[in-house]
Amino acid sequence: MTSDAYKFGYAIRREWPSGEHDLFGFTPDADIAQRHLDRDQGYWQSGPVRPAAVFVVAVNARDVERHPVGGCRQSWCPNVPERGQR
């Protein structure tokens, strides 16, 4: 484990109506995180299946690295939207 694993940044949290969530797209740059968010929201906007919510959360790289790939229900996952989101 390198010191980069504890690097602070942002990720996208996608919540599903089933109560599961995804956490992905770590970046140390808030502007890049916003672009990831815009792209993800655009992708799901016209589909028949849509997430209940998609937002940017403050995380460290390890939070994202350790996160399960399939839907997750862990209570320890970052779940507070980053302030100042559009």
VEXVOLO-791957 format. One record per residue (C-alpha): residue number from 1; residue in one letter; x, y, z. Coordinates in Angstrom, 2 decimals. Each point is the difference from the previous one (the first is absolute). Layout:
BEGIN
nr_rest_c1_c2_c3
NUM_A_X_Y_Z
...
// end
This chain:
BEGIN
nr_rest_c1_c2_c3
1_M_0.00_0.00_0.00
2_T_1.48_3.32_-1.05
3_S_-0.61_3.41_1.51
4_D_-2.08_0.80_-3.13
5_A_-2.70_-2.32_1.38
6_Y_-0.79_2.65_2.62
7_K_-0.07_2.88_-2.48
8_F_-3.06_2.21_0.47
9_G_-2.31_0.70_-2.90
10_Y_-3.46_-0.60_-1.40
11_A_-2.02_-2.86_-1.43
12_I_-3.45_-0.60_-1.42
13_R_-2.62_-1.73_2.10
14_R_-2.90_-1.50_-1.93
15_E_-2.96_-1.14_2.13
16_W_-2.56_-2.51_-1.28
17_P_-3.68_-0.27_0.99
18_S_0.82_-3.43_1.52
19_G_2.16_1.69_2.65
20_E_3.30_-1.10_-1.54
21_H_2.62_2.49_-1.15
22_D_3.13_0.21_-2.14
23_L_3.10_2.05_0.80
24_F_2.42_0.66_-2.86
25_G_2.07_2.49_-1.98
26_F_2.50_1.24_2.59
27_T_1.75_3.24_-0.93
28_P_1.85_2.58_2.12
29_D_-1.46_2.78_-2.20
30_A_-3.49_1.40_0.77
31_D_-0.52_1.22_-3.58
32_I_0.72_-3.44_-1.42
33_A_-2.37_-1.53_2.56
34_Q_-2.71_2.38_-1.18
35_R_0.59_-1.03_-3.62
36_H_-0.24_-3.68_1.02
37_L_-3.28_0.80_1.77
38_D_-1.43_1.86_-3.00
39_R_0.95_-2.85_-2.33
40_D_-1.51_-2.65_2.29
41_Q_-3.25_1.91_0.45
42_G_-0.25_0.51_-3.76
43_Y_0.51_-3.69_-0.65
44_W_-2.86_-1.10_2.27
45_Q_-2.38_2.87_-0.78
46_S_-1.77_-1.56_-2.99
47_G_0.08_-3.65_1.00
48_P_-2.85_-2.09_1.39
49_V_2.06_-0.85_3.10
50_R_1.29_2.97_1.97
51_P_1.88_0.47_3.26
52_A_-1.89_1.62_2.86
53_A_2.86_2.51_0.44
54_V_3.47_0.73_-1.34
55_F_2.34_2.44_1.75
56_V_3.63_0.83_0.81
57_V_1.35_-1.01_3.42
58_A_3.27_0.88_1.71
59_V_2.12_-3.14_0.41
60_N_3.52_-1.30_0.19
61_A_1.35_-2.29_-2.69
62_R_-0.17_-3.00_2.31
63_D_-3.77_0.43_0.51
64_V_-0.49_-0.46_-3.74
65_E_2.66_-2.68_-0.40
66_R_-1.56_-2.19_2.72
67_H_-3.58_0.52_-1.15
68_P_-1.84_-3.05_-1.40
69_V_-0.57_0.17_-3.76
70_G_-3.54_-1.37_0.14
71_G_-2.70_1.88_1.90
72_C_0.93_0.68_3.61
73_R_-2.01_0.60_3.17
74_Q_2.89_0.66_2.40
75_S_-0.69_2.77_2.50
76_W_3.67_1.12_0.12
77_C_-0.03_1.25_-3.61
78_P_0.19_3.77_-0.53
79_N_-3.53_1.27_-0.55
80_V_-0.07_3.76_0.52
81_P_-0.27_2.06_-3.20
82_E_2.88_2.41_-0.49
83_R_-1.10_3.54_0.82
84_G_-0.31_2.41_-2.86
85_Q_-1.19_-2.56_-2.52
86_R_-2.07_1.33_-2.88
// end
